[in-house]
């Protein structure tokens, strides 16, 4: 399995959610770039968000966003070098 451009776009959307405030959603307007529009539509159809244009994270979406944001944190952090 590889990270396709579509999956990366979905991960980018999940990374935008504020995990400290579950009452804060996202809205992707119809003039947003097509990549983001497609990503939110796919996330909605997968049951991760509540609306086809964004909305709030579902329970499954919250799990996915937590994992996506944790992975992003790991990948962008400075490596620890062992001696």
N, CA, C and O atoms as CSV, one atom per row, in Angstrom:
chain,resi,resn,atom,element,x,y,z
A,1,UNK,N,N,0.844,-1.174,0.000
A,1,UNK,CA,C,0.000,0.000,0.000
A,1,UNK,C,C,0.893,1.242,0.000
A,1,UNK,O,O,1.896,1.297,0.711
A,2,UNK,N,N,0.519,2.223,-0.795
A,2,UNK,CA,C,1.287,3.468,-0.867
A,2,UNK,C,C,0.397,4.657,-0.550
A,2,UNK,O,O,-0.830,4.564,-0.595
A,3,UNK,N,N,1.032,5.770,-0.230
A,3,UNK,CA,C,0.311,7.018,-0.023
A,3,UNK,C,C,0.044,7.643,-1.381
A,3,UNK,O,O,0.956,8.159,-2.027
A,4,UNK,N,N,-1.198,7.594,-1.805
A,4,UNK,CA,C,-1.588,8.215,-3.071
A,4,UNK,C,C,-1.795,9.709,-2.847
A,4,UNK,O,O,-1.940,10.136,-1.702
A,5,UNK,N,N,-1.813,10.508,-3.901
A,5,UNK,CA,C,-2.109,11.934,-3.732
A,5,UNK,C,C,-3.456,12.170,-3.053
A,5,UNK,O,O,-3.607,13.127,-2.294
A,6,UNK,N,N,-4.428,11.310,-3.319
A,6,UNK,CA,C,-5.749,11.452,-2.705
A,6,UNK,C,C,-5.683,11.213,-1.197
A,6,UNK,O,O,-6.287,11.952,-0.419
A,7,UNK,N,N,-4.938,10.166,-0.782
A,7,UNK,CA,C,-4.795,9.899,0.651
A,7,UNK,C,C,-4.032,11.011,1.351
A,7,UNK,O,O,-4.364,11.387,2.475
A,8,UNK,N,N,-3.021,11.530,0.694
A,8,UNK,CA,C,-2.265,12.637,1.283
A,8,UNK,C,C,-3.161,13.857,1.464
A,8,UNK,O,O,-3.076,14.538,2.486
A,9,UNK,N,N,-4.012,14.139,0.493
A,9,UNK,CA,C,-4.946,15.262,0.616
A,9,UNK,C,C,-5.901,15.044,1.790
A,9,UNK,O,O,-6.232,15.994,2.500
A,10,UNK,N,N,-6.342,13.815,1.999
A,10,UNK,CA,C,-7.223,13.507,3.129
A,10,UNK,C,C,-6.483,13.682,4.451
A,10,UNK,O,O,-7.041,14.222,5.407
A,11,UNK,N,N,-5.233,13.229,4.512
A,11,UNK,CA,C,-4.429,13.416,5.716
A,11,UNK,C,C,-4.227,14.898,6.012
A,11,UNK,O,O,-4.248,15.316,7.170
A,12,UNK,N,N,-4.031,15.687,4.960
A,12,UNK,CA,C,-3.853,17.134,5.150
A,12,UNK,C,C,-5.108,17.753,5.753
A,12,UNK,O,O,-5.011,18.628,6.614
A,13,UNK,N,N,-6.275,17.316,5.319
A,13,UNK,CA,C,-7.528,17.831,5.898
A,13,UNK,C,C,-7.640,17.397,7.356
A,13,UNK,O,O,-7.964,18.215,8.217
A,14,UNK,N,N,-7.381,16.135,7.641
A,14,UNK,CA,C,-7.452,15.652,9.024
A,14,UNK,C,C,-6.484,16.398,9.929
A,14,UNK,O,O,-6.767,16.592,11.111
A,15,UNK,N,N,-5.354,16.814,9.393
A,15,UNK,CA,C,-4.363,17.548,10.186
A,15,UNK,C,C,-4.830,18.958,10.529
A,15,UNK,O,O,-4.279,19.584,11.435
A,16,UNK,N,N,-5.829,19.466,9.825
A,16,UNK,CA,C,-6.337,20.816,10.091
A,16,UNK,C,C,-7.274,20.874,11.296
A,16,UNK,O,O,-7.483,21.945,11.867
A,17,UNK,N,N,-7.831,19.746,11.680
A,17,UNK,CA,C,-8.797,19.749,12.783
A,17,UNK,C,C,-8.113,20.030,14.106
A,17,UNK,O,O,-7.016,19.537,14.368
A,18,UNK,N,N,-8.770,20.831,14.943
A,18,UNK,CA,C,-8.273,21.174,16.269
A,18,UNK,C,C,-8.714,20.073,17.230
A,18,UNK,O,O,-9.891,19.983,17.576
A,19,UNK,N,N,-7.781,19.246,17.654
A,19,UNK,CA,C,-8.116,18.133,18.535
A,19,UNK,C,C,-8.385,18.579,19.963
A,19,UNK,O,O,-8.899,17.801,20.767
A,20,UNK,N,N,-8.045,19.817,20.290
A,20,UNK,CA,C,-8.307,20.338,21.626
A,20,UNK,C,C,-9.735,20.845,21.783
A,20,UNK,O,O,-10.186,21.094,22.901
A,21,UNK,N,N,-10.451,21.000,20.666
A,21,UNK,CA,C,-11.821,21.504,20.708
A,21,UNK,C,C,-12.654,20.731,19.690
A,21,UNK,O,O,-12.647,21.056,18.502
A,22,UNK,N,N,-13.362,19.720,20.149
A,22,UNK,CA,C,-14.145,18.865,19.258
A,22,UNK,C,C,-15.381,19.564,18.712
A,22,UNK,O,O,-16.038,19.046,17.809
A,23,UNK,N,N,-15.703,20.733,19.249
A,23,UNK,CA,C,-16.842,21.505,18.755
A,23,UNK,C,C,-16.444,22.455,17.635
A,23,UNK,O,O,-17.274,23.205,17.122
A,24,UNK,N,N,-15.175,22.419,17.260
A,24,UNK,CA,C,-14.669,23.263,16.183
A,24,UNK,C,C,-14.560,22.421,14.919
A,24,UNK,O,O,-13.800,21.454,14.865
A,25,UNK,N,N,-15.322,22.798,13.913
A,25,UNK,CA,C,-15.307,22.050,12.664
A,25,UNK,C,C,-14.578,22.801,11.569
A,25,UNK,O,O,-13.950,23.832,11.810
A,26,UNK,N,N,-14.671,22.270,10.366
A,26,UNK,CA,C,-14.081,22.898,9.184
A,26,UNK,C,C,-15.158,23.091,8.129
A,26,UNK,O,O,-16.140,22.350,8.081
A,27,UNK,N,N,-14.962,24.088,7.292
A,27,UNK,CA,C,-15.844,24.328,6.152
A,27,UNK,C,C,-14.957,24.522,4.936
A,27,UNK,O,O,-14.118,25.423,4.914
A,28,UNK,N,N,-15.136,23.685,3.925
A,28,UNK,CA,C,-14.398,23.822,2.676
A,28,UNK,C,C,-15.371,24.395,1.657
A,28,UNK,O,O,-16.309,23.724,1.227
A,29,UNK,N,N,-15.137,25.624,1.284
A,29,UNK,CA,C,-16.047,26.330,0.379
A,29,UNK,C,C,-15.907,25.832,-1.054
A,29,UNK,O,O,-14.908,25.210,-1.415
A,30,UNK,N,N,-16.919,26.111,-1.860
A,30,UNK,CA,C,-16.912,25.627,-3.242
A,30,UNK,C,C,-15.869,26.329,-4.104
A,30,UNK,O,O,-15.642,25.916,-5.241
A,31,UNK,N,N,-15.228,27.381,-3.592
A,31,UNK,CA,C,-14.148,28.023,-4.341
A,31,UNK,C,C,-12.766,27.571,-3.843
A,31,UNK,O,O,-11.743,28.097,-4.282
A,32,UNK,N,N,-12.742,26.598,-2.926
A,32,UNK,CA,C,-11.467,26.036,-2.451
A,32,UNK,C,C,-10.857,25.200,-3.572
A,32,UNK,O,O,-11.526,24.871,-4.552
A,33,UNK,N,N,-9.596,24.867,-3.415
A,33,UNK,CA,C,-8.963,24.093,-4.479
A,33,UNK,C,C,-9.627,22.718,-4.601
A,33,UNK,O,O,-10.086,22.152,-3.609
A,34,UNK,N,N,-9.674,22.195,-5.812
A,34,UNK,CA,C,-10.359,20.915,-6.051
A,34,UNK,C,C,-9.793,19.760,-5.237
A,34,UNK,O,O,-10.526,18.835,-4.887
A,35,UNK,N,N,-8.506,19.799,-4.931
A,35,UNK,CA,C,-7.888,18.741,-4.134
A,35,UNK,C,C,-8.535,18.680,-2.747
A,35,UNK,O,O,-8.869,17.599,-2.261
A,36,UNK,N,N,-8.709,19.831,-2.118
A,36,UNK,CA,C,-9.333,19.885,-0.792
A,36,UNK,C,C,-10.806,19.512,-0.869
A,36,UNK,O,O,-11.310,18.804,0.003
A,37,UNK,N,N,-11.495,19.973,-1.891
A,37,UNK,CA,C,-12.913,19.628,-2.055
A,37,UNK,C,C,-13.090,18.120,-2.197
A,37,UNK,O,O,-13.975,17.533,-1.574
A,38,UNK,N,N,-12.250,17.498,-3.013
A,38,UNK,CA,C,-12.329,16.058,-3.192
A,38,UNK,C,C,-12.007,15.307,-1.915
A,38,UNK,O,O,-12.635,14.294,-1.607
A,39,UNK,N,N,-11.028,15.804,-1.173
A,39,UNK,CA,C,-10.620,15.149,0.068
A,39,UNK,C,C,-11.748,15.155,1.092
A,39,UNK,O,O,-12.015,14.129,1.718
A,40,UNK,N,N,-12.409,16.289,1.274
A,40,UNK,CA,C,-13.489,16.326,2.266
A,40,UNK,C,C,-14.666,15.467,1.821
A,40,UNK,O,O,-15.320,14.838,2.652
A,41,UNK,N,N,-14.939,15.435,0.546
A,41,UNK,CA,C,-16.021,14.578,0.055
A,41,UNK,C,C,-15.709,13.112,0.351
A,41,UNK,O,O,-16.577,12.373,0.813
A,42,UNK,N,N,-14.479,12.694,0.087
A,42,UNK,CA,C,-14.098,11.303,0.368
A,42,UNK,C,C,-14.138,11.009,1.859
A,42,UNK,O,O,-14.598,9.940,2.261
A,43,UNK,N,N,-13.663,11.937,2.692
A,43,UNK,CA,C,-13.708,11.738,4.142
A,43,UNK,C,C,-15.150,11.608,4.624
A,43,UNK,O,O,-15.436,10.812,5.518
A,44,UNK,N,N,-16.045,12.374,4.045
A,44,UNK,CA,C,-17.466,12.287,4.393
A,44,UNK,C,C,-18.016,10.907,4.015
A,44,UNK,O,O,-18.699,10.270,4.817
A,45,UNK,N,N,-17.723,10.455,2.818
A,45,UNK,CA,C,-18.226,9.156,2.366
A,45,UNK,C,C,-17.615,7.997,3.155
A,45,UNK,O,O,-18.210,6.923,3.239
A,46,UNK,N,N,-16.449,8.207,3.723
A,46,UNK,CA,C,-15.814,7.191,4.565
A,46,UNK,C,C,-16.322,7.241,6.005
A,46,UNK,O,O,-15.955,6.398,6.824
A,47,UNK,N,N,-17.165,8.228,6.314
A,47,UNK,CA,C,-17.729,8.338,7.650
A,47,UNK,C,C,-16.819,8.993,8.664
A,47,UNK,O,O,-16.988,8.793,9.866
A,48,UNK,N,N,-15.844,9.783,8.195
A,48,UNK,CA,C,-14.906,10.423,9.116
A,48,UNK,C,C,-15.319,11.835,9.508
A,48,UNK,O,O,-14.905,12.330,10.556
A,49,UNK,N,N,-16.125,12.483,8.686
A,49,UNK,CA,C,-16.617,13.828,8.987
A,49,UNK,C,C,-18.120,13.862,8.746
A,49,UNK,O,O,-18.670,13.003,8.057
A,50,UNK,N,N,-18.777,14.865,9.321
A,50,UNK,CA,C,-20.243,14.885,9.339
A,50,UNK,C,C,-20.896,15.517,8.124
A,50,UNK,O,O,-22.088,15.308,7.900
A,51,UNK,N,N,-20.163,16.278,7.335
A,51,UNK,CA,C,-20.751,16.964,6.183
A,51,UNK,C,C,-19.851,16.779,4.964
A,51,UNK,O,O,-18.638,16.612,5.093
A,52,UNK,N,N,-20.456,16.809,3.795
A,52,UNK,CA,C,-19.695,16.640,2.553
A,52,UNK,C,C,-18.768,17.817,2.280
A,52,UNK,O,O,-17.874,17.710,1.439
A,53,UNK,N,N,-18.962,18.940,2.974
A,53,UNK,CA,C,-18.087,20.099,2.807
A,53,UNK,C,C,-17.278,20.387,4.066
A,53,UNK,O,O,-16.761,21.491,4.238
A,54,UNK,N,N,-17.172,19.408,4.932
A,54,UNK,CA,C,-16.380,19.579,6.149
A,54,UNK,C,C,-17.152,19.131,7.370
A,54,UNK,O,O,-17.383,17.939,7.571
A,55,UNK,N,N,-17.546,20.089,8.178
A,55,UNK,CA,C,-18.282,19.749,9.384
A,55,UNK,C,C,-17.361,19.324,10.501
A,55,UNK,O,O,-16.224,19.782,10.612
A,56,UNK,N,N,-17.884,18.432,11.330
A,56,UNK,CA,C,-17.163,17.973,12.511
A,56,UNK,C,C,-16.642,16.562,12.289
A,56,UNK,O,O,-17.105,15.847,11.400
A,57,UNK,N,N,-15.683,16.179,13.099
A,57,UNK,CA,C,-15.176,14.810,13.058
A,57,UNK,C,C,-16.184,13.871,13.705
A,57,UNK,O,O,-16.771,14.194,14.738
A,58,UNK,N,N,-16.381,12.713,13.095
A,58,UNK,CA,C,-17.137,11.653,13.740
A,58,UNK,C,C,-16.205,10.966,14.732
A,58,UNK,O,O,-15.035,11.335,14.835
A,59,UNK,N,N,-16.703,9.984,15.456
A,59,UNK,CA,C,-15.858,9.239,16.386
A,59,UNK,C,C,-14.701,8.579,15.639
A,59,UNK,O,O,-13.556,8.634,16.087
A,60,UNK,N,N,-15.001,7.961,14.510
A,60,UNK,CA,C,-13.965,7.352,13.683
A,60,UNK,C,C,-13.020,8.423,13.132
A,60,UNK,O,O,-11.810,8.212,13.063
A,61,UNK,N,N,-13.570,9.555,12.747
A,61,UNK,CA,C,-12.760,10.654,12.236
A,61,UNK,C,C,-11.818,11.208,13.290
A,61,UNK,O,O,-10.679,11.569,12.993
A,62,UNK,N,N,-12.303,11.272,14.527
A,62,UNK,CA,C,-11.445,11.740,15.620
A,62,UNK,C,C,-10.259,10.801,15.796
A,62,UNK,O,O,-9.126,11.252,15.963
A,63,UNK,N,N,-10.517,9.496,15.758
A,63,UNK,CA,C,-9.416,8.527,15.846
A,63,UNK,C,C,-8.432,8.733,14.696
A,63,UNK,O,O,-7.219,8.750,14.903
A,64,UNK,N,N,-8.960,8.890,13.487
A,64,UNK,CA,C,-8.100,9.067,12.310
A,64,UNK,C,C,-7.291,10.351,12.414
A,64,UNK,O,O,-6.099,10.355,12.106
A,65,UNK,N,N,-7.925,11.446,12.846
A,65,UNK,CA,C,-7.225,12.724,12.963
A,65,UNK,C,C,-6.134,12.653,14.024
A,65,UNK,O,O,-5.048,13.204,13.843
A,66,UNK,N,N,-6.424,11.976,15.130
A,66,UNK,CA,C,-5.406,11.830,16.169
A,66,UNK,C,C,-4.188,11.077,15.626
A,66,UNK,O,O,-3.047,11.471,15.863
A,67,UNK,N,N,-4.444,10.002,14.903
A,67,UNK,CA,C,-3.337,9.224,14.336
A,67,UNK,C,C,-2.590,10.020,13.266
A,67,UNK,O,O,-1.361,10.002,13.216
A,68,UNK,N,N,-3.333,10.709,12.421
A,68,UNK,CA,C,-2.703,11.499,11.358
A,68,UNK,C,C,-1.824,12.595,11.948
A,68,UNK,O,O,-0.702,12.814,11.491
A,69,UNK,N,N,-2.337,13.279,12.960
A,69,UNK,CA,C,-1.567,14.358,13.564
A,69,UNK,C,C,-0.368,13.821,14.347
A,69,UNK,O,O,0.689,14.451,14.377
A,70,UNK,N,N,-0.531,12.669,14.973
A,70,UNK,CA,C,0.602,12.054,15.683
A,70,UNK,C,C,1.684,11.648,14.688
A,70,UNK,O,O,2.868,11.876,14.934
A,71,UNK,N,N,1.290,11.053,13.575
A,71,UNK,CA,C,2.260,10.666,12.553
A,71,UNK,C,C,2.995,11.885,12.014
A,71,UNK,O,O,4.214,11.858,11.840
A,72,UNK,N,N,2.260,12.938,11.754
A,72,UNK,CA,C,2.877,14.166,11.255
A,72,UNK,C,C,3.893,14.709,12.258
A,72,UNK,O,O,4.982,15.138,11.878
A,73,UNK,N,N,3.533,14.687,13.528
A,73,UNK,CA,C,4.447,15.151,14.574
A,73,UNK,C,C,5.717,14.311,14.598
A,73,UNK,O,O,6.818,14.850,14.714
A,74,UNK,N,N,5.571,13.012,14.490
A,74,UNK,CA,C,6.731,12.116,14.495
A,74,UNK,C,C,7.626,12.390,13.287
A,74,UNK,O,O,8.848,12.468,13.414
A,75,UNK,N,N,7.012,12.531,12.127
A,75,UNK,CA,C,7.792,12.673,10.905
A,75,UNK,C,C,8.495,14.019,10.780
A,75,UNK,O,O,9.532,14.107,10.123
A,76,UNK,N,N,7.957,15.067,11.391
A,76,UNK,CA,C,8.596,16.378,11.262
A,76,UNK,C,C,9.505,16.711,12.439
A,76,UNK,O,O,10.176,17.742,12.424
A,77,UNK,N,N,9.538,15.852,13.461
A,77,UNK,CA,C,10.384,16.143,14.618
A,77,UNK,C,C,11.839,15.807,14.295
A,77,UNK,O,O,12.131,14.995,13.417
A,78,UNK,N,N,12.712,16.438,15.009
A,78,UNK,CA,C,14.146,16.201,14.845
A,78,UNK,C,C,14.466,14.801,15.344
A,78,UNK,O,O,13.990,14.411,16.410
A,79,UNK,N,N,15.245,14.048,14.615
A,79,UNK,CA,C,15.599,12.702,15.057
A,79,UNK,C,C,16.531,12.736,16.271
A,79,UNK,O,O,17.371,13.624,16.415
A,80,UNK,N,N,16.352,11.756,17.120
A,80,UNK,CA,C,17.261,11.596,18.260
A,80,UNK,C,C,18.360,10.648,17.830
A,80,UNK,O,O,18.094,9.548,17.345
A,81,UNK,N,N,19.578,11.074,18.006
A,81,UNK,CA,C,20.721,10.232,17.630
A,81,UNK,C,C,21.250,9.553,18.880
A,81,UNK,O,O,21.562,10.213,19.872
A,82,UNK,N,N,21.346,8.260,18.828
A,82,UNK,CA,C,21.916,7.497,19.937
A,82,UNK,C,C,23.412,7.359,19.738
A,82,UNK,O,O,23.895,7.205,18.616
A,83,UNK,N,N,24.121,7.415,20.821
A,83,UNK,CA,C,25.580,7.243,20.726
A,83,UNK,C,C,25.953,5.831,21.033
A,83,UNK,O,O,27.134,5.485,21.006
